[in-house]
Amino acid sequence: MSLQAKSEKELIGTGLKQRTEEALANDFLRKAVAYTTDKLKGGRLKAADDFGNWEEWRDRARLIRKHVIDNLDYYLTQFTDNVAAAGGHVYFCKTAEEAVATFMKLAEERKAKLVAKGKSMVSEEIHLNHHLEERGIEAIETDLGEYILQLAKETPSHLIIPAIHKNKGQIADIFSEEAGEKLEPETKVLAGYAKQRLRNYFLEADIGLTGCNFGVAESGAITLVSNEGNGRMVSTIPKCHVVIMGMERLVPTYDDLEVVLNMLARSATGQKLTTYTSMITGPRREGELDGPEELHLIVLDNGRSSQLGDPVFQEVLHCIRCAACLNVCPVYRHVGGHTYGSVYSGPIGAVLTPLLQQDMKEAGQLSYASSLCGACHEACPVKIPLHDMLVQLRARKVKLGLTPLAERAAFRTFRTVFGNVTLYRMATKSAYYGMKPLVSKGGFIRKAPGPAAGWTQSRFLPMKPKQSFRDRWATLQQELQKKGGTHDGQ
């Protein structure tokens, strides 16, 4: 089974190292991901340059998100009260299981057989599709990328471009199998087929399900952004509209919404504004021509509240899900999203996943899937210090005693040796003789044994000089003293 076709449970079960090796061995995957992330990164940089005063906008967006998270209880109350006042129904769910149970109750009460879904990472987070399938309820992804992956029985590989690892030929094969006829690998043909198939689902669905990019506290408006029209179809045609929202996805006012929407679109795709920006305030009112008869909002915690008040990790809740950090991360660009074994990939996923799952044993491994270069922080429109958080997650893993026994022994040895001058000098001298048999032509170690083997899979290990800097310095001082000079050449 390919890396892409595995479920989240199966992915985690394989281990980070194995998943990484599988991804690195897939040349097409690496080229496809690098090509698309390069385009997205270039678009963001151009959009930032055209926008002007980019750093000032980043500071303002960061302050808006910080203010919301610092006062989340207040804005959650204001937002949900306004949703209810507009005719919506609100449900607070502490866990993923509670959120699934709430949705299932809504579906059973309406005898729902078909759910049309807009793009929603939160629904992926709680594995809603799997639970719906178990209950015999058909869930159809109407976002084109998500629809492709649903037919391929794969999970998203990117926060905003879920099928980033697929090309037109592969998509044509997937659609051809579904259609029972050969479809040409042309964008118009493939998009036309998807449009034709999905239109009936919009009309027949009992429930339309969406996520929520931002909730506006002052009005109770639910904001959806998309470059496809499916979001509006899902939220207006079915009689019942259900929104699943992470509890942190709020802004205080429409003025604040303007800032974060500008930053989201430019950081995600380089656009000034996404093609569709919808603001939904309650169900259809008397005299209105479209809209659902019911609107239900499920507010999900699922580990988010555990980060409130944490001096290190609270800022992770500032994220606006633009995926800019994925597009610049040298690790993500080489291995893609499935390697992370979770719904959220890239630097934000490496931080968010272990925190939400409260799992440092397995998910905590993701903190090592980083070069700590800080490119994610430089790209983040709200300046989340993800690289610092990754270091802190590594420290937490060490404190919990979850690192391998051999690693702990190695670092204890390292501490002992570096804390003793005699041992340090003995170690540096013996290192030369230990490495010498492994050196190949050119003075490099091209294939190291044991733990060092991973290093030499993709680079050469330089040979340690026979004479250390300390030895050379001592020799230089002796020579200068014989000549009557000093160490500074006088």
VMD Tcl script that draws the C-alpha trace (Angstrom):
set ca {
  {0.00 0.00 0.00}
  {1.31 3.45 -0.95}
  {2.01 6.15 1.61}
  {-0.83 8.26 0.16}
  {-3.44 5.50 0.40}
  {-2.90 4.75 4.09}
  {-5.30 5.97 6.75}
  {-4.09 8.25 9.54}
  {-4.02 5.27 11.92}
  {-2.01 3.21 9.43}
  {0.35 6.13 8.77}
  {1.12 6.64 12.46}
  {1.61 2.89 12.85}
  {4.40 2.85 10.25}
  {6.59 5.33 12.15}
  {7.98 8.67 11.02}
  {11.26 7.24 9.76}
  {9.60 4.67 7.51}
  {7.13 7.21 6.15}
  {9.99 9.60 5.40}
  {11.96 6.94 3.55}
  {8.91 6.04 1.45}
  {8.35 9.68 0.52}
  {12.00 10.31 -0.33}
  {11.95 7.28 -2.63}
  {9.00 8.75 -4.58}
  {10.61 11.08 -7.14}
  {7.29 12.15 -8.65}
  {5.89 13.13 -5.26}
  {8.93 15.23 -4.45}
  {8.87 17.04 -7.82}
  {5.11 17.69 -7.68}
  {5.21 19.08 -4.15}
  {8.29 21.23 -4.82}
  {6.79 22.62 -8.04}
  {3.49 23.67 -6.47}
  {4.94 25.02 -3.24}
  {7.40 27.08 -5.28}
  {4.47 28.66 -7.15}
  {2.60 29.36 -3.92}
  {5.68 30.80 -2.26}
  {6.39 33.02 -5.26}
  {2.79 34.22 -5.30}
  {2.95 35.12 -1.62}
  {6.17 37.09 -2.02}
  {4.82 39.03 -5.00}
  {1.52 39.72 -3.26}
  {3.35 40.94 -0.16}
  {5.53 43.22 -2.26}
  {2.56 44.63 -4.19}
  {0.56 45.11 -0.99}
  {3.17 47.31 0.66}
  {3.91 47.70 4.38}
  {3.75 43.92 4.71}
  {5.45 43.78 8.09}
  {3.03 46.33 9.51}
  {0.12 44.22 8.31}
  {1.70 41.12 9.85}
  {2.05 42.94 13.17}
  {-1.57 44.08 13.04}
  {-2.82 40.56 12.18}
  {-0.73 39.09 14.99}
  {-2.15 41.57 17.50}
  {-5.73 40.81 16.40}
  {-5.24 37.09 16.85}
  {-3.41 37.60 20.15}
  {-6.21 39.79 21.47}
  {-8.82 37.19 20.54}
  {-6.98 34.27 22.12}
  {-6.18 36.29 25.26}
  {-9.91 37.00 25.60}
  {-11.33 33.88 23.98}
  {-14.04 33.28 26.57}
  {-15.48 36.76 25.99}
  {-15.47 36.55 22.20}
  {-16.80 32.99 22.12}
  {-19.73 34.07 24.27}
  {-20.39 37.15 22.14}
  {-20.13 35.20 18.88}
  {-22.34 32.27 19.89}
  {-24.93 34.56 21.47}
  {-25.18 36.43 18.17}
  {-25.41 33.18 16.20}
  {-28.31 32.11 18.40}
  {-29.94 35.55 18.13}
  {-29.84 35.22 14.33}
  {-31.69 31.90 14.50}
  {-28.79 29.44 14.63}
  {-28.29 26.60 17.10}
  {-24.97 26.27 18.94}
  {-23.30 23.18 20.42}
  {-20.06 23.22 22.42}
  {-18.09 19.99 22.12}
  {-15.12 19.24 24.34}
  {-13.85 16.26 22.33}
  {-13.91 14.91 18.80}
  {-16.23 12.14 19.98}
  {-18.73 14.69 21.29}
  {-18.63 16.59 18.00}
  {-19.23 13.41 15.99}
  {-22.09 12.38 18.29}
  {-23.68 15.84 17.95}
  {-23.53 15.71 14.17}
  {-24.87 12.16 14.12}
  {-27.84 13.20 16.26}
  {-28.62 16.03 13.85}
  {-28.35 13.65 10.91}
  {-30.55 10.97 12.51}
  {-33.22 13.49 13.50}
  {-33.44 14.57 9.85}
  {-33.17 10.99 8.54}
  {-30.24 12.16 6.45}
  {-28.85 9.82 3.80}
  {-26.56 12.23 1.97}
  {-24.23 14.93 3.32}
  {-22.58 17.36 0.89}
  {-19.36 18.67 2.39}
  {-17.45 21.84 1.72}
  {-13.74 21.87 2.51}
  {-13.29 21.42 6.26}
  {-10.04 20.46 7.95}
  {-11.88 20.25 11.27}
  {-14.14 17.51 9.89}
  {-10.97 15.69 8.82}
  {-9.60 16.20 12.34}
  {-12.55 14.36 13.91}
  {-12.65 11.71 11.10}
  {-16.29 12.50 10.41}
  {-16.43 10.76 7.02}
  {-15.42 7.46 8.59}
  {-18.15 7.70 11.21}
  {-20.76 8.65 8.62}
  {-19.81 5.66 6.50}
  {-20.22 3.37 9.50}
  {-23.77 4.71 9.97}
  {-24.62 4.19 6.31}
  {-24.71 7.93 5.55}
  {-23.02 8.97 2.31}
  {-20.67 11.95 2.62}
  {-19.50 13.60 -0.59}
  {-16.55 15.99 -0.69}
  {-17.47 18.82 -3.06}
  {-14.13 20.65 -3.05}
  {-12.42 19.45 -6.23}
  {-9.17 18.44 -4.55}
  {-10.98 16.70 -1.71}
  {-13.30 14.94 -4.21}
  {-10.29 13.61 -6.12}
  {-8.78 12.23 -2.94}
  {-12.08 10.76 -1.77}
  {-12.33 8.76 -5.00}
  {-8.67 7.76 -4.61}
  {-9.31 6.79 -0.97}
  {-6.55 9.11 0.20}
  {-6.24 11.85 2.80}
  {-5.28 15.51 2.12}
  {-1.58 16.26 1.67}
  {-1.75 20.06 2.04}
  {-3.94 22.43 4.07}
  {-5.27 24.38 1.09}
  {-4.33 22.18 -1.91}
  {-5.22 18.70 -0.69}
  {-4.27 16.93 -3.95}
  {-0.92 18.69 -4.32}
  {0.75 15.33 -4.99}
  {-1.43 14.47 -8.03}
  {-0.98 15.42 -11.68}
  {-3.58 15.62 -14.46}
  {-2.78 12.15 -15.72}
  {-3.38 10.57 -12.33}
  {-6.58 12.56 -11.84}
  {-7.79 11.51 -15.28}
  {-7.22 7.85 -14.34}
  {-9.19 8.30 -11.10}
  {-12.10 10.04 -12.85}
  {-12.07 7.57 -15.75}
  {-12.48 4.65 -13.36}
  {-15.38 6.42 -11.65}
  {-17.01 7.41 -14.96}
  {-16.55 4.05 -16.64}
  {-15.09 5.74 -19.69}
  {-11.78 7.24 -20.75}
  {-11.37 10.91 -19.88}
  {-8.59 13.00 -21.37}
  {-6.06 14.54 -18.94}
  {-7.20 18.09 -19.75}
  {-8.18 20.58 -17.07}
  {-11.47 21.58 -18.73}
  {-12.50 17.97 -19.28}
  {-11.71 16.91 -15.72}
  {-13.27 19.98 -14.10}
  {-16.34 19.59 -16.31}
  {-16.78 15.98 -15.24}
  {-16.49 16.87 -11.56}
  {-18.95 19.76 -11.98}
  {-21.50 17.49 -13.66}
  {-21.22 14.79 -10.98}
  {-21.26 17.13 -8.00}
  {-24.22 19.28 -9.09}
  {-26.70 16.51 -8.32}
  {-25.20 16.02 -4.87}
  {-25.85 19.66 -4.02}
  {-29.50 19.28 -5.04}
  {-30.06 15.94 -3.29}
  {-28.15 16.47 -0.04}
  {-30.08 16.42 3.21}
  {-27.33 18.31 5.04}
  {-24.69 20.73 3.84}
  {-21.53 20.73 5.97}
  {-18.83 23.40 6.01}
  {-16.02 24.59 8.17}
  {-15.55 28.21 9.22}
  {-12.56 30.35 8.30}
  {-13.50 33.10 10.73}
  {-16.44 33.84 12.98}
  {-17.19 37.54 13.46}
  {-18.00 38.04 17.12}
  {-19.85 41.36 16.78}
  {-22.47 39.89 14.42}
  {-22.34 36.10 14.64}
  {-21.40 35.90 10.95}
  {-19.70 32.74 9.70}
  {-17.10 33.53 7.05}
  {-16.14 31.05 4.33}
  {-13.42 31.65 1.74}
  {-12.98 29.50 -1.34}
  {-11.83 29.57 -4.94}
  {-14.64 27.21 -5.95}
  {-18.38 27.79 -5.86}
  {-19.04 24.62 -3.90}
  {-18.94 26.44 -0.55}
  {-21.93 28.59 -1.48}
  {-23.83 25.65 -2.97}
  {-23.31 23.53 0.15}
  {-24.32 26.33 2.52}
  {-27.43 27.51 0.64}
  {-29.11 24.62 -1.23}
  {-29.58 21.86 1.42}
  {-32.34 22.59 3.96}
  {-29.92 22.09 6.86}
  {-26.48 23.73 7.11}
  {-24.08 22.44 9.77}
  {-20.86 24.34 10.53}
  {-17.99 22.74 12.45}
  {-15.59 25.37 13.78}
  {-12.45 25.22 15.87}
  {-13.13 27.32 18.97}
  {-10.25 29.71 18.23}
  {-11.34 30.81 14.73}
  {-12.74 34.22 15.71}
  {-12.20 37.92 15.03}
  {-13.86 40.69 17.07}
  {-15.17 42.96 14.27}
  {-15.56 43.32 10.50}
  {-12.61 45.73 10.52}
  {-10.49 42.94 11.98}
  {-11.91 40.50 9.44}
  {-10.68 42.75 6.63}
  {-7.13 42.45 7.95}
  {-7.05 38.68 8.38}
  {-8.80 38.03 5.04}
  {-6.16 40.13 3.29}
  {-3.39 38.22 5.03}
  {-5.01 34.83 4.45}
  {-5.50 35.18 0.69}
  {-2.10 36.71 0.01}
  {-0.24 34.26 2.26}
  {-2.06 31.20 0.95}
  {-2.21 31.67 -2.82}
  {-0.90 35.17 -3.57}
  {-4.39 36.44 -4.41}
  {-5.72 39.81 -3.33}
  {-8.93 38.06 -2.34}
  {-10.26 34.55 -2.87}
  {-12.85 34.09 -5.62}
  {-15.67 33.53 -3.15}
  {-15.94 35.15 0.27}
  {-19.24 34.31 1.97}
  {-20.62 35.72 5.23}
  {-23.51 33.75 6.66}
  {-25.56 35.13 9.53}
  {-28.24 32.67 10.56}
  {-30.59 30.55 8.42}
  {-32.84 31.86 5.66}
  {-35.21 34.57 6.80}
  {-38.76 35.18 5.69}
  {-38.83 36.65 2.21}
  {-35.30 35.52 1.28}
  {-34.95 33.44 -1.89}
  {-32.16 31.10 -0.84}
  {-30.38 29.73 2.19}
  {-30.99 26.82 4.55}
  {-34.00 26.48 6.79}
  {-31.72 25.53 9.70}
  {-28.22 26.50 10.74}
  {-26.32 24.53 13.37}
  {-22.88 25.50 14.69}
  {-20.65 22.91 16.37}
  {-17.82 24.62 18.28}
  {-14.94 22.18 18.81}
  {-12.34 22.24 21.57}
  {-10.50 18.91 21.11}
  {-7.36 19.98 22.98}
  {-7.34 23.64 22.02}
  {-8.27 24.97 25.45}
  {-5.32 23.08 26.94}
  {-2.99 25.57 25.24}
  {-4.65 28.63 26.78}
  {-2.38 30.24 29.33}
  {0.64 28.25 28.20}
  {3.51 30.76 27.82}
  {5.06 28.72 25.01}
  {2.23 27.15 23.04}
  {-0.77 29.48 23.32}
  {0.37 31.29 20.17}
  {-0.25 28.17 18.08}
  {-3.95 29.09 18.34}
  {-3.22 32.28 16.38}
  {-2.93 30.20 13.17}
  {-5.24 31.24 10.31}
  {-4.55 28.05 8.26}
  {-2.94 29.75 5.26}
  {-0.30 26.99 4.83}
  {2.46 29.53 4.09}
  {4.71 27.65 6.51}
  {4.31 24.43 4.49}
  {5.33 26.14 1.26}
  {8.69 27.31 2.62}
  {9.58 24.37 4.87}
  {12.53 22.39 3.44}
  {11.24 19.24 5.12}
  {7.66 19.45 3.86}
  {8.86 20.33 0.36}
  {10.82 17.07 0.22}
  {8.34 14.64 1.74}
  {4.82 16.10 1.37}
  {1.97 15.95 3.83}
  {1.28 12.24 4.24}
  {4.66 11.71 5.87}
  {3.41 13.58 8.93}
  {0.78 10.90 9.55}
  {-1.84 13.43 10.65}
  {-4.48 15.82 9.30}
  {-2.28 18.88 9.87}
  {1.12 18.68 8.16}
  {4.15 20.91 7.78}
  {5.56 23.04 10.62}
  {2.10 23.95 11.98}
  {1.14 20.28 11.97}
  {4.36 19.26 13.70}
  {3.42 21.61 16.56}
  {-0.37 21.35 16.56}
  {-0.80 17.59 16.24}
  {0.99 16.48 19.43}
  {-0.66 19.31 21.36}
  {-4.20 18.51 20.21}
  {-3.74 14.77 20.55}
  {-1.78 15.20 23.79}
  {0.47 12.48 22.47}
  {4.19 13.04 22.84}
  {5.14 9.41 22.28}
  {4.06 9.03 18.64}
  {2.93 12.47 17.43}
  {5.79 14.05 19.40}
  {8.18 12.61 16.82}
  {7.03 15.31 14.41}
  {9.02 17.93 16.30}
  {12.13 16.33 14.80}
  {10.80 16.78 11.23}
  {12.35 20.23 11.05}
  {15.65 21.88 10.28}
  {14.78 24.68 12.76}
  {15.74 27.17 10.05}
  {12.95 29.58 11.00}
  {11.58 29.95 7.45}
  {8.11 29.10 8.78}
  {8.21 32.04 11.18}
  {9.35 34.42 8.45}
  {6.46 33.32 6.20}
  {3.74 33.21 8.86}
  {1.33 36.16 8.45}
  {0.70 36.25 12.21}
  {4.32 35.60 13.21}
  {3.90 32.34 15.13}
  {7.39 31.24 16.35}
  {6.93 27.64 15.22}
  {10.66 26.88 15.23}
  {10.89 27.82 18.92}
  {7.85 25.68 19.69}
  {9.43 22.70 17.95}
  {12.48 23.01 20.19}
  {10.23 23.15 23.24}
  {8.33 20.06 22.09}
  {11.63 18.21 21.78}
  {12.51 19.30 25.32}
  {9.12 18.10 26.56}
  {9.68 14.72 24.93}
  {13.07 14.41 26.63}
  {11.66 15.39 30.04}
  {8.96 12.75 29.72}
  {11.63 10.11 29.06}
  {10.16 9.25 25.65}
  {13.39 9.41 23.66}
  {15.10 6.09 22.75}
  {17.30 4.51 25.41}
  {20.33 4.62 23.11}
  {19.81 8.34 22.51}
  {19.58 9.06 26.24}
  {22.74 7.03 26.85}
  {24.54 8.87 24.06}
  {23.69 12.30 25.47}
  {24.67 11.25 28.99}
  {28.02 10.17 27.58}
  {28.25 13.43 25.66}
  {27.61 15.43 28.85}
  {30.21 13.45 30.79}
  {32.89 13.81 28.12}
  {32.29 17.52 27.47}
  {32.27 18.20 31.20}
  {35.75 16.72 31.74}
  {38.81 18.25 30.08}
  {40.83 15.02 30.11}
  {38.03 12.93 28.65}
  {37.30 15.59 26.03}
  {40.90 15.63 24.82}
  {41.05 11.84 24.73}
  {37.79 11.70 22.75}
  {38.87 14.24 20.14}
  {42.18 12.47 19.58}
  {40.62 8.99 19.33}
  {37.90 10.27 16.94}
  {40.47 10.71 14.19}
  {41.65 7.13 14.40}
  {38.10 5.81 14.68}
  {37.02 7.63 11.53}
  {40.11 6.92 9.44}
  {39.13 3.41 8.25}
  {35.81 4.79 6.93}
  {37.31 7.57 4.79}
  {37.02 7.14 1.03}
  {38.56 9.06 -1.85}
  {38.44 12.83 -1.40}
  {38.72 12.73 2.39}
  {35.02 12.18 3.11}
  {33.03 9.41 4.75}
  {30.42 8.42 2.18}
  {28.83 5.51 4.02}
  {28.89 5.62 7.80}
  {27.79 2.76 10.07}
  {25.22 2.74 12.89}
  {23.43 5.96 13.87}
  {25.54 8.04 11.49}
  {24.21 6.09 8.48}
  {21.25 8.44 8.15}
  {23.57 11.40 7.69}
  {25.47 9.82 4.81}
  {22.29 8.79 2.97}
  {22.09 12.26 1.47}
  {25.44 13.94 2.22}
  {29.10 13.27 2.96}
  {30.61 13.39 6.43}
  {33.90 15.32 6.49}
  {36.90 13.64 8.07}
  {38.17 15.06 11.34}
  {41.62 16.68 10.94}
  {44.47 14.77 12.54}
  {45.52 17.86 14.49}
  {42.82 19.71 16.41}
  {42.59 23.49 16.63}
  {43.75 23.38 20.26}
  {46.84 21.37 19.28}
  {47.61 23.72 16.39}
  {47.18 26.73 18.68}
  {49.56 25.27 21.26}
  {52.12 24.53 18.52}
  {51.79 28.06 17.15}
  {52.38 29.56 20.60}
  {55.52 27.47 21.07}
  {56.90 28.56 17.70}
  {56.20 32.21 18.45}
  {57.86 31.99 21.86}
  {60.99 30.52 20.28}
  {61.09 33.48 17.92}
  {60.59 35.87 20.80}
  {57.13 36.96 19.75}
  {53.66 36.59 21.30}
  {50.50 34.90 20.29}
  {49.10 38.05 18.63}
  {52.09 38.31 16.29}
  {53.86 41.20 18.02}
}
mol new
graphics top color blue
foreach p $ca { graphics top sphere $p radius 0.5 }
foreach p [lrange $ca 0 end-1] q [lrange $ca 1 end] { graphics top cylinder $p $q radius 0.2 }
display resetview
